[in-house]
Amino acid sequence: MLNLRNVLLATVLTATFALSSPTFAGAKKYQVTGTVLELTETTVIVQKGEDKWELDRDPKTVIKGKLEVGAKVTIEYRMTAINVEVKPAKGDKADKGEKGDKSEKGDKAEKSGK
């Protein structure tokens, strides 16, 4: 019974350390401090120096204190990609080959039945 308890404890500790490693930590956290200019249910706009920062927020956003226009705030956020479009490298022959199939000579050959 003692060996089973030790094995179970070792398994739980290993899983805890593995899941708390930086690999599972998510994106790096950043913060901005400034004055709230605008506020909606889904966004906060903060003035920091000359710059305006617009940050999304959702029902999961933790708010400590009274969030209102004019309040000085520090907002912690993460950058998350929402869309990635991969472009071909300059001079990529595969890209030119696809477009080259529809050249003027190719079009004339299709029209003449060749």
C-alpha positions as a printed Julia matrix, in Angstrom:
114×3 Matrix{Float64}:
   0.0    0.0     0.0
   2.88   2.34    0.79
   4.46   1.73   -2.64
   1.18   2.53   -4.41
   0.9    5.76   -2.42
   4.48   6.75   -3.39
   3.86   5.97   -7.05
   0.66   8.02   -7.04
   2.37  10.94   -5.29
   5.28  10.83   -7.75
   2.86  10.8   -10.69
   0.91  13.79   -9.39
   4.09  15.78   -8.7
   5.53  14.98  -12.13
   2.31  16.05  -13.85
   2.18  19.26  -11.81
   5.73  20.24  -12.76
   5.28  19.25  -16.39
   2.1   21.3   -16.83
   3.57  24.35  -15.1
   6.64  24.48  -17.36
   7.13  27.49  -19.67
   5.97  25.38  -22.61
   2.43  25.46  -21.22
   2.59  29.03  -19.88
   1.07  30.69  -22.96
   2.17  33.94  -24.56
   4.38  36.43  -22.76
   2.54  39.01  -20.62
   2.94  42.76  -21.15
   1.47  45.79  -19.4
   0.51  49.36  -20.16
  -0.19  52.12  -17.62
  -2.19  55.22  -18.47
  -5.48  57.07  -18.17
  -8.77  55.56  -19.41
 -10.14  57.67  -22.28
 -13.02  55.46  -23.42
 -14.71  52.4   -22.02
 -17.21  49.92  -23.45
 -18.32  46.42  -22.5
 -15.68  44.98  -24.84
 -12.85  47.57  -25.0
 -10.72  49.91  -22.93
  -8.86  52.81  -24.55
  -5.92  54.1   -22.52
  -3.79  57.21  -23.12
  -0.09  56.59  -22.44
   1.93  59.69  -23.27
   1.09  60.6   -26.87
  -0.17  57.08  -27.69
  -3.67  55.64  -27.42
  -3.89  51.93  -26.63
  -7.11  50.07  -27.5
  -7.4   46.74  -25.73
 -10.19  44.17  -25.98
 -11.75  42.77  -22.84
 -14.29  40.04  -22.17
 -16.32  38.73  -19.21
 -13.23  36.79  -18.02
 -11.2   40.02  -17.61
 -10.4   40.52  -13.93
 -11.03  44.12  -12.81
  -9.77  45.29   -9.42
 -11.32  48.61   -8.39
 -13.74  50.9   -10.19
 -12.99  51.01  -13.91
 -14.19  54.33  -15.33
 -13.17  57.07  -17.76
 -10.4   59.19  -16.24
  -9.12  56.43  -13.94
  -5.4   55.67  -13.94
  -4.96  51.99  -14.71
  -2.32  49.35  -15.33
  -3.52  46.73  -17.8
  -1.8   43.39  -18.22
  -2.3   41.82  -21.65
  -1.01  39.16  -24.05
  -0.5   39.37  -27.79
  -2.39  36.62  -29.59
  -2.39  35.94  -33.33
  -5.9   35.77  -34.8
  -4.95  35.27  -38.45
  -1.74  34.26  -40.24
  -1.27  34.5   -44.02
   1.94  32.98  -45.39
   3.3   34.77  -48.46
   5.71  33.18  -50.96
   9.31  34.32  -50.73
  10.5   36.83  -53.34
  11.84  35.01  -56.39
  10.04  31.78  -55.46
   9.84  29.75  -58.71
   6.75  27.82  -57.55
   4.8   31.08  -57.37
   6.01  32.2   -60.83
   5.25  28.79  -62.3
   1.6   28.96  -61.29
   1.18  32.38  -62.87
   3.31  31.44  -65.88
   0.78  28.78  -66.94
  -1.64  31.53  -67.92
   0.79  33.56  -70.04
  -0.23  35.09  -73.34
   1.26  32.15  -75.25
  -0.64  29.7   -73.08
  -3.89  31.61  -73.62
  -3.42  31.63  -77.41
  -2.71  27.9   -77.45
  -5.91  27.22  -75.48
  -8.0   29.36  -77.84
  -6.6   27.71  -80.98
  -7.28  24.24  -79.58
  -3.61  23.24  -79.22
